[in-house]
C-alpha cells in the first residue's frame, strides 16, 4: 500500500512537471511568433502615460511589425507610424521641443511620442479603446463625424460599425494583439530601465 502511494505521488509530480514544461514551451513558441522588442521602453512610456503596455505593444506590432525604419505610403514613420506633422506637434506639447523628421526613426523617441499621442486620444474619448484606436488610425475628425452620424457611440465596444475597412481591421487587430501580448508576457515582471533588460531597446 505504501509503495503504491509513493508511486502515485511520483506520478503526480511527473504529471505536474510535464504539464508545466509543455505550457512553458508553448509560451516560448508564441513569444517567438509574437516577440516584444523594446520592452523596457514600452513599459516605461506606458506607465508614464497611464496606458496598458500590452496596448502599446499591440499598436507597434500592427503598425510596423517592430521595424523602426518602417515608412508607409502616406509618410508615417517608425515603430508607431507617426505622421511627421503630428509627431512634431506632440513633441512641442509634451516636451516643448522641436524635432527633425529623421529623429522619428529613433525607437525610444518614436515610442515616447506615440504613447503620449495615443493617451491624448484615449482621454478625448473617456478611455474608450475602440474610439481612441480608430482616431489613431483614421484621425479624430473622422471619429467625431461617425459619432455625430450615430455610426459609433461614446461607449462603443466593437469596431464592427466603423465605415473605413482599414480602420476597422486596424482596431480589431490591435485589440487581438493586446490580449495575446497580455497572455504571453503578463506572467513575467515588467522590465526595468535600470536592469540589463534596458538593452531591449536593441532588437
FENHUPE-V76530 format. One record per pair of residues at least 12 apart in sequence whose ideal C-beta (glycine too) atoms are under 10 Angstrom apart, sorted by sequence separation. I is the first residue (numbers start at 0). J is the second residue. D is the distance in whole Angstrom. If there is no record, write none. Layout:
i: [I	I]
j: [J	J]
d: [D	D]
This chain:
i: [40	41	63	66	67	86	87	90	96	119	120	130	133	150	158	159	41	42	62	63	65	87	90	118	120	121	129	130	142	157	158	38	41	42	63	64	66	86	94	98	117	120	121	148	157	158	40	41	62	63	83	87	117	119	120	124	127	130	145	155	158	62	63	83	84	86	87	119	123	130	145	158	35	41	62	63	83	86	94	117	145	157	35	37	38	41	59	60	61	62	83	90	93	94	116	117	120	124	133	144	145	37	59	61	62	81	83	93	116	120	123	124	142	35	36	58	59	83	92	119	123	141	35	58	59	82	90	93	94	130	141	145	34	35	37	58	81	86	89	90	93	113	120	124	129	130	133	141	33	36	55	80	86	89	92	93	129	130	33	35	55	76	79	88	89	92	127	130	137	142	35	76	77	78	86	87	89	90	93	127	129	130	133	136	137	141	34	74	76	77	78	86	89	90	93	127	129	132	137	33	76	77	78	79	81	85	86	89	92	124	127	128	129	136	37	75	76	77	78	81	85	88	89	125	127	128	129	130	133	137	138	36	77	78	80	81	86	124	125	127	129	132	136	137	34	35	36	37	78	79	86	89	124	128	129	133	136	137	34	36	77	78	79	81	85	124	129	130	135	136	33	77	78	79	81	129	134	136	137	70	76	77	79	80	133	136	137	70	79	82	132	133	135	136	69	77	78	79	81	135	67	68	77	133	41	67	79	132	133	136	40	67	68	79	129	132	135	67	131	132	67	69	130	132	37	65	129	132	36	67	128	129	131	132	67	129	48	128	129	132	47	63	128	59	128	59	85	59	62	58	85	56	59	55	58	59	80	58	79	80	82	55	55	58	54	52	55	44	48	54	55	43	47	50	41	44	45	48	49	50	40	44	48	40	43	44	47	48	50	54	39	40	43	44	46	47	48	50	37	40	41	44	45	48	49	36	37	40	44	48	40	43	44	47	48	50	61	37	45	49	37	41	44	45	48	49	62	40	44	48	54	58	62	57	61	50	49	51	54	58	50	54	58	50	110	106	107	106	105	106	106	61	62	61	61	61	62	58	61	62	60	61	60	61	58	59	61	57	58	60	61	57	60	61	56	57	59	60	55	57	58	54	57	58	60	54	56	57	60	56	57	59	54	55	57	53	54	56	57	53	56	57	52	53	55	56	51	53	54	53	54	56	52	53	56	51	52	53	51	53	53	52	53	52	67	66	52	65	52	41	42	33	41	46	45	35	33	34	38	42	43	32	33	42	43	35	41	42	43	33	34	35	38	41	42	43	29	30	33	39	40	42	29	32	33	38	39	31	38	39	40	29	30	37	39	29	30	39	42	43	28	35	39	26	27	39	26	30	39	40	42	25	26	38	39	41	38	39	40	41	26	38	39	40	26	38	39	37	38	36	37	35	36	37	36	37	36	34]
j: [52	53	75	78	79	98	99	102	108	131	132	142	145	162	170	171	54	55	75	76	78	100	103	131	133	134	142	143	155	170	171	52	55	56	77	78	80	100	108	112	131	134	135	162	171	172	55	56	77	78	98	102	132	134	135	139	142	145	160	170	173	78	79	99	100	102	103	135	139	146	161	174	52	58	79	80	100	103	111	134	162	174	53	55	56	59	77	78	79	80	101	108	111	112	134	135	138	142	151	162	163	56	78	80	81	100	102	112	135	139	142	143	161	55	56	78	79	103	112	139	143	161	56	79	80	103	111	114	115	151	162	166	56	57	59	80	103	108	111	112	115	135	142	146	151	152	155	163	56	59	78	103	109	112	115	116	152	153	57	59	79	100	103	112	113	116	151	154	161	166	60	101	102	103	111	112	114	115	118	152	154	155	158	161	162	166	60	100	102	103	104	112	115	116	119	153	155	158	163	60	103	104	105	106	108	112	113	116	119	151	154	155	156	163	65	103	104	105	106	109	113	116	117	153	155	156	157	158	161	165	166	65	106	107	109	110	115	153	154	156	158	161	165	166	64	65	66	67	108	109	116	119	154	158	159	163	166	167	65	67	108	109	110	112	116	155	160	161	166	167	65	109	110	111	113	161	166	168	169	103	109	110	112	113	166	169	170	104	113	116	166	167	169	170	104	112	113	114	116	170	103	104	113	169	78	104	116	169	170	173	78	105	106	117	167	170	173	106	170	171	107	109	170	172	78	106	170	173	78	109	170	171	173	174	110	173	93	173	174	177	93	109	174	106	177	109	135	110	113	110	138	110	113	110	113	114	135	114	135	136	138	113	114	117	114	114	117	107	111	117	118	107	111	114	106	109	110	113	114	115	106	110	114	107	110	111	114	115	117	121	107	108	111	112	114	115	116	118	106	109	110	113	114	117	118	106	107	110	114	118	111	114	115	118	119	121	132	109	117	121	110	114	117	118	121	122	135	114	118	122	128	132	136	132	136	126	126	128	131	135	128	132	136	131	200	199	200	200	200	201	202	168	169	169	170	171	172	169	172	173	172	173	173	174	172	173	175	172	173	175	176	173	176	177	173	174	176	177	173	175	176	173	176	177	179	174	176	177	180	177	178	180	176	177	179	176	177	179	180	177	180	181	177	178	180	181	177	179	180	180	181	183	180	181	184	180	181	182	181	183	184	184	185	185	202	202	189	202	190	180	184	176	184	189	189	180	179	180	184	188	189	179	180	189	190	183	189	190	191	182	183	184	187	190	191	192	179	180	183	189	190	192	180	183	184	189	190	183	190	191	192	182	183	190	192	183	184	193	196	197	183	190	194	182	183	195	183	187	196	197	199	183	184	196	197	199	197	198	199	200	186	198	199	200	187	199	200	199	200	199	200	199	200	201	201	202	202	202]
d: [10	9	9	7	10	7	9	9	10	9	8	6	8	6	4	9	10	9	8	9	7	8	10	9	9	9	10	10	10	9	5	8	5	9	7	9	10	8	10	8	7	5	9	9	9	10	9	6	9	5	9	10	8	9	6	9	10	9	8	10	9	7	7	9	9	9	9	10	7	8	7	8	9	10	6	6	5	6	8	9	7	9	9	10	8	7	9	10	10	4	10	8	8	9	10	6	10	8	8	9	9	9	5	9	9	10	10	7	8	7	9	10	9	10	9	9	6	7	10	9	9	9	5	6	9	9	9	10	9	7	9	10	10	10	8	9	6	9	9	6	5	9	9	9	8	9	8	7	9	9	10	10	8	5	8	8	10	7	9	9	8	7	9	9	8	9	9	9	8	9	8	9	9	9	10	9	10	9	10	9	9	6	7	9	9	8	9	9	9	5	9	5	6	10	9	7	5	8	5	7	4	6	9	10	10	9	8	5	8	10	7	9	6	8	7	9	7	8	6	6	10	9	10	7	6	9	7	10	6	8	9	5	7	10	9	10	10	7	9	8	6	10	7	4	10	8	10	9	10	5	8	8	10	10	10	8	5	10	7	9	8	5	6	6	7	9	10	10	9	9	10	4	6	10	6	8	9	9	8	10	7	9	8	8	5	4	9	9	3	10	8	8	8	7	9	9	7	8	7	9	9	6	8	8	9	6	8	7	6	9	9	8	10	8	10	5	9	5	9	9	10	10	9	10	7	9	6	5	9	7	8	10	10	8	10	10	9	8	8	10	10	9	7	9	8	9	10	7	8	10	9	10	8	7	7	10	9	9	9	9	10	8	5	7	9	9	7	8	9	8	10	9	8	6	10	10	9	10	10	9	7	5	5	5	9	5	8	6	6	9	10	10	9	9	10	8	9	6	5	9	6	8	6	7	6	8	8	5	4	4	8	9	8	9	9	7	9	9	9	9	6	8	10	9	9	9	9	9	9	10	7	8	9	9	9	10	9	9	9	7	10	8	9	10	9	10	6	6	10	9	8	9	8	6	9	9	10	9	5	9	8	5	8	10	10	10	9	8	6	10	6	5	5	10	10	7	9	9	10	8	8	7	4	9	9	9	7	4	8	8	8	10	9	9	8	8	5	9	6	5	5	9	10	8	9	9	7	8	9	4	9	10	8	4	8	9	9	9	8	9	7	8	7	10	8	9	7	7	10	10	10	7	10	8	9	6	6	10	8	10	9	9	7	5	9	8	9	6	9	10	9	6	9	9	8	6	8	9	6	8	9	8	10	9	9	8	4	10	5	7	8	8	5	10	5	5	7	9	9	9	10	10	8	9	9	9	6	10	5	8	9	10	9	6	5	8	9	8	7	10	8	10	5	6	9	4	7	6	9	6	6	8	8	9	8	7	4	8]
